[in-house]
Amino acid sequence: MASKLHPRQLLTIICEADLERQLVSEFHRLGIGGHTITDARGQGKHGDRDGLWPASANIRIEVLCESAVLDALLTLLEQHYFKSYGLVVFVSEVSVLRGDRF
Amino acid sequence: MPFEPVILFFLLGLLAGVVRSDLKIPGVLYESLSIFLLLAIGLKGGIELSRYPLASLAGQGLVVLAAAALIPLIAFAALHRLGRLPRPDAASIAAHYGSVSVVTFAVAASFLSRLDVDYEGYLVVFLVLLEFPALVLGVILARRADGQTRWGPMLHEVLSGKSIVLLVGGLLIGWLAGPEGIKPLDRLFIDLFKGVLAFFLLEMGLVVASRLGDLRKAGAFLIGFGIAMPLVGATLGLLVGNLLNLSIGGSVLLAVLFASASYIAAPAAMRIAIPEANPALSIGAALGITFPFNLLIGIPIYHHMAVRLAGDF
């Protein structure tokens, strides 16, 4: 079974829901073929993100990709988003089946 | 002072939020209710619009647009020069105040109906017209000439945003269908309107309660601004209403448009266009101060002012 697994990076971004359209178009520009977005709630440096209305809503974006694409994406986030927006970004090492898809 | 009962739902939501009740209205319902309200307001405006010759409104529209452009300029000067707020924050807040609050408009219309005061139904057209120019002006004020503005995403955010799509869409549908064509939909869009508005205000009470913490960040100057600015805007609106020979009710609605601050279209657009502006300040002032002020105190005051201005005691 292990031979069918391929190492990939899982990038998770938790951010303001207002950023969704912008981030998705960045993904397309970088050639990232897919992502998953879910609604998220919680608390942090930016206070209570309770999702009561759009301005206090968060989303959680997950992207599976290879290291080279990941680096480009992280650089972009660092340069254009970290300063002014509330983002939590972390990367996990994961193994995927059907590696040609990610 | 006459009181509009739907406001009690807002106060109930506010109270529930303040006492940390477990009452929570899901974000999806907020979305659904706001879609309904925007569409219904657009439709009602479109039906009224079909009764007036469009050409006669063009001149009025230009006057209203020109006068309304003063609001973000006054707000920016007050915030940046008097209040010493950084340029991006002052510009973002000015854009919120230059744009309009659809729900404040709906509550004012309902207040007037309750008093049997007539108004020009086509004023919804001005509601649509005033929604976005101030947002563009806000971005220009924030950037002046540094050329960093990402105009494309910002304009896309505003013009394809649900506020404009639903208001303009509703307006067109109402205008094309006319009063007779819309009749089969009356039960949903006209009869249920006030109930949905009450529900939305309950939700807004909860949201405002959750933003009260922002007011601490805003400080005394911004709190004062949140009360003074709508009074300045309303006065300008009443004068323009008088100049355009609007009825008392029409002048009140124009005053409300000039006095209100946007919290649906503006926060999302400003977040994208002026990222360095702190949203807690603009939303704290627009939603924490000006929205409740207009609802509870402002609308009756503007009505009183309009009556006095018309010399009809």
Contacts between the chains, C-beta under 8 A, distances in Angstrom:
chain1	res1	chain2	res2	distance
A	16	B	271	6.9
A	18	B	267	7.7
A	18	B	268	5.1
A	18	B	271	4.5
A	18	B	272	6.6
A	19	B	271	7.9
A	21	B	153	7.5
A	21	B	156	8.0
A	21	B	157	7.4
A	22	B	153	6.0
A	22	B	272	6.4
A	39	B	27	7.4
A	47	B	213	6.9
A	47	B	280	7.6
A	48	B	210	6.6
A	50	B	210	6.2
A	51	B	27	4.6
A	52	B	24	7.4
A	52	B	25	7.2
A	52	B	27	6.3
A	52	B	30	6.9
A	52	B	203	7.5
A	52	B	206	6.2
A	52	B	207	5.1
A	52	B	210	5.9
A	53	B	27	6.5
A	53	B	30	5.1
A	53	B	203	7.6
A	53	B	207	5.0
A	54	B	27	7.5
A	54	B	30	7.7
A	54	B	31	7.7
A	54	B	264	7.9
A	54	B	267	7.4
A	54	B	268	6.4
A	55	B	263	7.4
A	55	B	267	4.5
A	55	B	268	7.3
A	55	B	271	8.0
A	55	B	279	6.7
A	55	B	283	5.8
A	56	B	207	7.7
A	56	B	210	7.0
A	57	B	27	5.9
A	83	B	275	7.8
A	83	B	276	7.4
A	84	B	275	3.5
A	84	B	276	5.0
A	85	B	271	7.9
A	85	B	275	6.3
